Amino acid sequence: MCFKRPAADSLLPTQPPASSLHQAASTKQLPPSNLHQATSTGTMKTLLLLAGLVVFSAAVPIPVPYHAFCRTLWLFSAPCVEVSTKVVQQIQSFNPMFGCPKCHYTLVSGTPVGINANHTSADGLQVENITFTFSPTVLTGGCRVAAQSMSLGFTSLLDNGLNYCNLYDLLSASGLASGPGFMEMTNEWACLGYGLATCKN
């Protein structure tokens, strides 16, 4: 019996025509409309996620301060060097070692641009931190002072004007309150107990 040997090229694996390959590659690509839709869907999901985070953040309550405080703004026609020097000198004059009725201040640090001090009650049970920040006013050549007094202990927010008087007593005793061009700006929101303070009377 005689067998016919197959041709060499018939033993090679068959490959689809080029047109079939091009068609298969084309079917794997998304048309432009589907690409735009997928991109829009991803953008929408991102926006919804951000919106959810914003709503969650808004739902979280803002912590209420438990420390009584007073913030006030002072304006002077005198330069900041003169104002800061007088405040430092008055704090030093109200040091407890002198034993006067208002001598309850301790200077922590003092520079031409900022002062840090503490005020302690007569019984030593209550302490307030006092800060002054000095900024020159370019147009008038004067000084703007951001003053703050804050109770360090957990006390009632209505302190009967204690923190305001911590600031005003220094201002008044140093003579700055009666100086030319002096102006004070504060209110009950920035200075708790401001309306109850008796040190100005």
WONORNOR-V309199 format. One record per residue. N is the residue number from 1. PSI is psi in degrees with one decimal (none if undefined). OMEGA is omega in whole degrees, 0 to 359 (NA if undefined). Layout:
n:N psi:PSI omega:OMEGA
n:N psi:PSI omega:OMEGA
This chain:
n:1 psi:143.7 omega:184
n:2 psi:126.5 omega:178
n:3 psi:140.9 omega:179
n:4 psi:125.4 omega:181
n:5 psi:130.0 omega:180
n:6 psi:155.7 omega:179
n:7 psi:153.2 omega:184
n:8 psi:-37.8 omega:183
n:9 psi:-18.9 omega:179
n:10 psi:-18.4 omega:178
n:11 psi:-17.6 omega:180
n:12 psi:149.3 omega:179
n:13 psi:141.3 omega:181
n:14 psi:140.8 omega:178
n:15 psi:140.7 omega:178
n:16 psi:155.0 omega:179
n:17 psi:159.6 omega:182
n:18 psi:-34.2 omega:180
n:19 psi:-36.7 omega:179
n:20 psi:-40.0 omega:178
n:21 psi:-44.0 omega:180
n:22 psi:-38.1 omega:179
n:23 psi:-40.6 omega:180
n:24 psi:-40.1 omega:179
n:25 psi:-34.3 omega:181
n:26 psi:-34.6 omega:182
n:27 psi:-18.9 omega:181
n:28 psi:-14.2 omega:181
n:29 psi:134.9 omega:177
n:30 psi:138.5 omega:175
n:31 psi:159.4 omega:182
n:32 psi:-35.4 omega:181
n:33 psi:-39.1 omega:179
n:34 psi:-36.6 omega:176
n:35 psi:-43.8 omega:179
n:36 psi:-38.4 omega:179
n:37 psi:-41.2 omega:179
n:38 psi:-40.9 omega:178
n:39 psi:-41.6 omega:180
n:40 psi:-38.5 omega:179
n:41 psi:-41.9 omega:178
n:42 psi:-40.6 omega:178
n:43 psi:-41.3 omega:180
n:44 psi:-39.9 omega:179
n:45 psi:-39.2 omega:179
n:46 psi:-42.8 omega:180
n:47 psi:-40.2 omega:178
n:48 psi:-38.4 omega:178
n:49 psi:-44.1 omega:179
n:50 psi:-40.2 omega:179
n:51 psi:-38.1 omega:178
n:52 psi:-39.1 omega:178
n:53 psi:-38.7 omega:179
n:54 psi:-43.5 omega:179
n:55 psi:-40.2 omega:179
n:56 psi:-41.9 omega:179
n:57 psi:-38.0 omega:180
n:58 psi:-28.1 omega:181
n:59 psi:-20.7 omega:180
n:60 psi:121.6 omega:183
n:61 psi:143.2 omega:177
n:62 psi:129.7 omega:182
n:63 psi:136.5 omega:179
n:64 psi:133.3 omega:180
n:65 psi:137.1 omega:179
n:66 psi:6.8 omega:179
n:67 psi:127.4 omega:175
n:68 psi:144.1 omega:183
n:69 psi:165.8 omega:174
n:70 psi:128.3 omega:175
n:71 psi:132.3 omega:181
n:72 psi:158.2 omega:180
n:73 psi:128.9 omega:179
n:74 psi:142.7 omega:175
n:75 psi:134.4 omega:180
n:76 psi:148.8 omega:173
n:77 psi:-16.5 omega:178
n:78 psi:153.2 omega:178
n:79 psi:159.0 omega:184
n:80 psi:-32.1 omega:180
n:81 psi:-42.8 omega:179
n:82 psi:-42.0 omega:181
n:83 psi:-47.7 omega:181
n:84 psi:-36.1 omega:178
n:85 psi:-41.9 omega:180
n:86 psi:-37.3 omega:179
n:87 psi:-43.3 omega:178
n:88 psi:-44.7 omega:180
n:89 psi:-37.6 omega:181
n:90 psi:-37.2 omega:176
n:91 psi:-42.2 omega:178
n:92 psi:-33.8 omega:178
n:93 psi:-24.6 omega:179
n:94 psi:24.4 omega:177
n:95 psi:142.6 omega:182
n:96 psi:-24.6 omega:182
n:97 psi:-18.4 omega:180
n:98 psi:-15.6 omega:171
n:99 psi:17.3 omega:178
n:100 psi:165.0 omega:182
n:101 psi:-30.1 omega:181
n:102 psi:12.6 omega:183
n:103 psi:76.4 omega:180
n:104 psi:23.8 omega:182
n:105 psi:143.2 omega:176
n:106 psi:124.1 omega:180
n:107 psi:126.7 omega:178
n:108 psi:-48.9 omega:178
n:109 psi:152.8 omega:180
n:110 psi:126.7 omega:176
n:111 psi:169.8 omega:178
n:112 psi:-17.7 omega:182
n:113 psi:-9.3 omega:181
n:114 psi:147.2 omega:180
n:115 psi:138.9 omega:177
n:116 psi:129.5 omega:182
n:117 psi:169.1 omega:177
n:118 psi:147.5 omega:174
n:119 psi:129.8 omega:182
n:120 psi:137.8 omega:179
n:121 psi:164.1 omega:183
n:122 psi:-32.7 omega:180
n:123 psi:-3.3 omega:178
n:124 psi:9.4 omega:184
n:125 psi:-18.6 omega:184
n:126 psi:134.0 omega:182
n:127 psi:137.2 omega:176
n:128 psi:139.5 omega:176
n:129 psi:134.9 omega:184
n:130 psi:132.0 omega:178
n:131 psi:146.5 omega:174
n:132 psi:132.0 omega:177
n:133 psi:126.1 omega:187
n:134 psi:131.0 omega:178
n:135 psi:123.7 omega:179
n:136 psi:143.3 omega:175
n:137 psi:118.6 omega:189
n:138 psi:-41.8 omega:187
n:139 psi:-39.1 omega:185
n:140 psi:-14.0 omega:183
n:141 psi:11.7 omega:180
n:142 psi:-150.4 omega:185
n:143 psi:138.9 omega:175
n:144 psi:128.5 omega:185
n:145 psi:123.4 omega:172
n:146 psi:110.5 omega:184
n:147 psi:142.7 omega:180
n:148 psi:140.3 omega:172
n:149 psi:128.7 omega:183
n:150 psi:132.0 omega:177
n:151 psi:133.7 omega:182
n:152 psi:-21.9 omega:179
n:153 psi:164.2 omega:178
n:154 psi:100.9 omega:183
n:155 psi:175.8 omega:175
n:156 psi:141.8 omega:179
n:157 psi:-27.0 omega:177
n:158 psi:94.3 omega:186
n:159 psi:14.9 omega:180
n:160 psi:31.3 omega:176
n:161 psi:14.9 omega:183
n:162 psi:-49.8 omega:183
n:163 psi:-34.9 omega:177
n:164 psi:-42.6 omega:181
n:165 psi:-29.1 omega:174
n:166 psi:-37.7 omega:180
n:167 psi:-44.6 omega:186
n:168 psi:-34.7 omega:180
n:169 psi:-39.0 omega:176
n:170 psi:-40.9 omega:181
n:171 psi:-43.7 omega:183
n:172 psi:-45.9 omega:183
n:173 psi:-29.8 omega:180
n:174 psi:-9.6 omega:181
n:175 psi:0.4 omega:181
n:176 psi:-30.3 omega:182
n:177 psi:-26.0 omega:181
n:178 psi:6.9 omega:181
n:179 psi:163.0 omega:181
n:180 psi:138.7 omega:177
n:181 psi:9.7 omega:182
n:182 psi:138.2 omega:177
n:183 psi:138.6 omega:180
n:184 psi:136.4 omega:179
n:185 psi:115.5 omega:176
n:186 psi:175.1 omega:177
n:187 psi:-176.9 omega:184
n:188 psi:-23.1 omega:179
n:189 psi:-39.3 omega:181
n:190 psi:-23.8 omega:184
n:191 psi:95.3 omega:183
n:192 psi:132.2 omega:181
n:193 psi:10.5 omega:182
n:194 psi:-41.6 omega:181
n:195 psi:-17.3 omega:181
n:196 psi:-4.5 omega:183
n:197 psi:133.8 omega:180
n:198 psi:-1.8 omega:184
n:199 psi:-20.1 omega:180
n:200 psi:-12.1 omega:182
n:201 psi:none omega:NA
